[in-house]
Amino acid sequence: MRSRNFKVLALSGCILLLGFSTTLAAAPSKGRPYYEKRGEVVWEVPTEEQVIALSFDDGPDPEDTPEILDLLKQYDVKATFFIIGNKAEMYPDLVKREADEGHELANHTYKHLYFNRKVSEHRFKDELRKTQDAIYNASGQRPHLFRPPGGYYNETLVRIARKEGFTVVMWSWHQNTMDWNTPGVSKITSTVLDNARNGDIVLFHDYVEGQTQTIAALKKILPELKNRGYRFVTISELLSYSKLSPVKQGDPLK
């Protein structure tokens, strides 16, 4: 088994709404419908178009990411990679390859920072900006999508992320593959194929602790979804199908 130096937090498939300190001032938590209606946080994009967005968190990884990129290229699939900043610094060639092959690059903090505890506003901004710099230095691109590690968020995080120029993106709750926990290739595969809907955002990881099962699952998932007529799009492309326009910064809360 490979030695790994990152841990991924277990999720039950639901998003937790937890407050920051006023180092990141505590803010009232609001549920998914509030943010979704305002277009401030995205879980999926309901549409009549048969499109689906694959996303990969926690990379790049020198072992798993190249194999995943090879598979995506084989099936002509474009995906969105939520990148850890310090890993982008370690493996800039992989970040550049992702960009060169037409995939979307997105921000996932610099050190996989969880926001389920007290985090200063300064540190949050620093995590975002250092990751932006790392991705830019590797690829020449500055992402505009942000996914908080573990799916932890609250109003303060959303406000700051928007002010920094990001759209906050989660994933379809029925498309949480839990691949980080190596539940079995068949479980990962069935989660995606049995629940596939137009406009889904699927959660994978291109880094897991131990031996990945994601690559074996993708070998089954990609051809089957293509056979069903799905088109694979980046998350930004998927957002173009949304009928909602994000509330502008400074608009009154409703």
C-alpha positions in Angstrom: 0.0 0.0 0.0 1.3 3.4 -0.9 2.4 5.9 1.8 0.1 8.9 1.8 0.4 12.2 3.7 -3.1 13.7 3.3 -6.3 12.5 5.0 -9.8 13.2 3.6 -12.6 13.7 6.0 -15.5 11.3 6.0 -18.8 12.7 4.9 -22.2 11.2 5.4 -23.5 12.7 2.2 -25.0 15.8 3.8 -23.5 19.3 4.1 -22.8 20.7 7.6 -23.5 24.3 8.3 -21.1 25.5 11.0 -20.1 29.0 12.1 -16.7 30.6 12.0 -15.3 32.7 14.9 -15.0 36.4 14.3 -11.6 35.9 13.4 -14.1 34.7 10.7 -17.1 36.3 12.4 -19.8 33.9 13.4 -22.7 34.2 11.0 -26.2 32.7 11.0 -26.3 29.4 9.1 -28.8 29.1 6.3 -29.8 26.0 4.5 -29.2 24.8 1.0 -32.5 26.3 -0.5 -31.5 29.8 0.5 -28.1 29.7 -1.2 -29.3 27.6 -4.1 -32.1 30.0 -4.9 -29.7 32.9 -4.9 -27.2 31.1 -7.1 -24.5 31.7 -4.4 -23.7 28.0 -3.9 -24.1 25.3 -6.5 -24.9 21.6 -5.9 -26.2 20.8 -9.4 -27.9 22.4 -12.4 -31.3 21.0 -13.3 -31.6 21.0 -17.0 -33.3 19.2 -19.8 -30.0 18.8 -21.6 -28.3 15.4 -21.1 -25.1 16.8 -19.6 -23.1 15.8 -16.5 -20.0 17.3 -14.8 -17.3 15.1 -13.2 -15.2 16.7 -10.5 -12.0 15.5 -8.8 -10.8 16.8 -5.5 -7.5 16.8 -3.5 -4.9 16.5 -6.3 -2.8 16.6 -8.2 -1.2 13.2 -7.3 1.8 11.8 -9.2 0.3 8.3 -9.3 -3.5 8.7 -9.7 -3.9 12.0 -11.6 -2.0 10.8 -14.8 -4.0 7.6 -15.0 -7.2 9.6 -14.6 -6.1 12.1 -17.3 -5.3 9.2 -19.6 -8.8 7.8 -19.2 -10.5 11.2 -19.6 -8.5 11.7 -22.8 -9.4 8.2 -24.1 -13.2 9.0 -23.8 -12.9 12.6 -24.8 -14.1 13.8 -21.4 -13.6 17.2 -19.9 -13.7 17.5 -16.1 -13.1 19.9 -13.3 -10.2 19.5 -10.9 -10.4 21.1 -7.4 -6.7 21.5 -6.7 -4.8 21.7 -3.4 -2.4 24.6 -3.6 0.7 23.1 -2.0 0.3 20.0 -4.2 0.1 22.3 -7.2 3.5 23.6 -6.1 4.9 20.1 -5.8 3.5 18.8 -9.1 3.1 21.8 -11.5 3.5 19.7 -14.6 0.3 17.8 -13.7 -1.6 21.1 -13.2 -0.3 22.3 -16.6 -1.3 19.0 -18.2 -4.8 19.3 -16.8 -5.1 22.8 -18.3 -3.4 21.9 -21.6 -5.9 19.0 -22.1 -8.9 21.3 -21.6 -9.9 20.5 -18.1 -11.1 23.2 -15.7 -8.9 24.1 -12.7 -10.6 25.1 -9.4 -9.5 26.1 -5.9 -9.6 23.7 -3.0 -7.5 25.7 -0.5 -3.7 25.5 0.0 -3.5 22.9 2.7 -7.0 21.2 2.5 -8.2 23.5 5.4 -11.5 22.4 7.0 -13.8 25.2 8.0 -15.6 23.3 10.8 -13.5 25.1 13.4 -12.3 28.6 14.1 -10.5 30.0 11.1 -9.5 33.7 10.8 -10.6 35.7 7.8 -7.0 36.4 7.0 -6.1 32.8 6.9 -9.0 31.9 4.7 -8.1 34.6 2.2 -4.4 33.5 2.4 -5.4 29.9 1.6 -7.4 31.1 -1.4 -4.8 33.4 -2.7 -1.8 31.1 -2.3 -3.7 28.4 -4.2 -4.5 30.9 -6.9 -0.9 31.8 -7.2 0.2 28.1 -7.3 -2.3 27.3 -10.0 -1.4 30.4 -12.0 2.3 29.7 -11.8 1.8 26.2 -13.1 -0.9 26.9 -15.8 -1.3 30.6 -16.4 -4.9 30.3 -15.2 -6.7 31.8 -12.2 -9.7 29.7 -11.2 -13.1 31.2 -10.4 -14.6 28.1 -8.7 -14.0 27.2 -5.1 -15.0 24.0 -3.1 -14.5 24.1 0.6 -12.8 20.8 1.8 -15.3 18.5 3.5 -18.2 20.5 2.2 -18.1 22.8 5.3 -19.5 26.2 4.7 -21.5 29.0 6.2 -22.6 32.5 5.3 -19.3 34.1 6.1 -17.3 31.7 3.9 -19.7 32.3 1.0 -19.5 36.0 1.4 -15.7 36.1 1.5 -15.4 33.6 -1.4 -17.7 35.7 -3.5 -15.8 38.9 -2.6 -12.6 37.1 -3.7 -14.3 36.4 -7.1 -15.3 32.8 -6.6 -18.5 30.8 -7.1 -18.8 28.1 -4.3 -19.4 24.7 -5.8 -20.4 21.5 -3.9 -21.7 18.3 -5.6 -25.0 16.5 -6.1 -25.8 14.7 -2.9 -26.8 11.6 -4.7 -23.5 11.6 -6.6 -21.1 11.5 -3.6 -19.1 8.4 -4.6 -17.2 8.2 -1.2 -14.3 7.0 -3.3 -11.9 8.5 -0.7 -13.0 5.7 1.6 -12.4 2.9 -1.0 -16.0 1.4 -0.6 -15.4 -0.9 -3.6 -15.3 -0.4 -7.3 -18.9 -1.7 -7.7 -20.2 0.7 -5.1 -18.5 3.7 -6.7 -19.8 2.6 -10.1 -23.4 1.9 -9.0 -23.6 5.3 -7.1 -22.9 7.1 -10.3 -24.7 5.0 -12.8 -27.8 4.2 -10.7 -28.3 7.9 -9.9 -27.2 9.7 -13.0 -29.4 12.7 -13.8 -29.1 15.7 -16.2 -27.1 18.4 -14.6 -25.4 16.4 -12.0 -22.0 17.3 -10.4 -20.2 14.0 -9.5 -17.7 13.9 -6.7 -14.5 11.9 -7.2 -11.0 12.3 -5.9 -7.7 12.1 -7.8 -6.0 11.5 -4.5 -7.0 9.0 -1.9 -5.1 7.5 1.0 -4.1 4.0 0.1 -4.9 2.2 -3.2 -7.4 4.1 -5.3 -10.5 2.4 -6.7 -11.6 5.4 -8.6 -9.7 4.5 -11.8 -11.2 1.1 -12.1 -14.6 2.5 -11.5 -14.1 5.2 -14.2 -13.3 2.5 -16.7 -16.9 1.3 -16.3 -18.6 4.6 -15.7 -17.3 6.6 -18.6 -18.2 4.3 -21.5 -21.6 3.6 -19.9 -22.6 7.2 -19.5 -21.5 7.9 -23.1 -23.6 5.0 -24.3 -26.6 6.5 -22.5 -26.0 9.7 -24.4 -24.5 11.9 -21.7 -22.2 14.7 -22.6 -19.4 15.5 -20.2 -18.9 19.2 -19.4 -16.8 21.3 -17.0 -18.7 22.8 -14.1 -18.4 26.3 -15.6 -20.0 24.9 -18.8 -22.7 23.3 -16.7 -23.5 26.6 -15.1 -24.3 28.1 -18.5 -27.4 25.9 -18.4 -28.7 27.4 -15.2 -31.7 29.7 -15.3 -30.5 31.4 -12.0 -28.3 34.4 -12.0 -26.1 34.8 -8.9 -27.0 37.6 -6.5 -24.5 40.4 -6.9 -22.2 41.4 -4.1 -23.9 44.1 -2.1 -27.5 43.1 -3.0 -29.8 43.1 0.0 -30.3 39.7 1.7 -33.7 38.2 1.1 
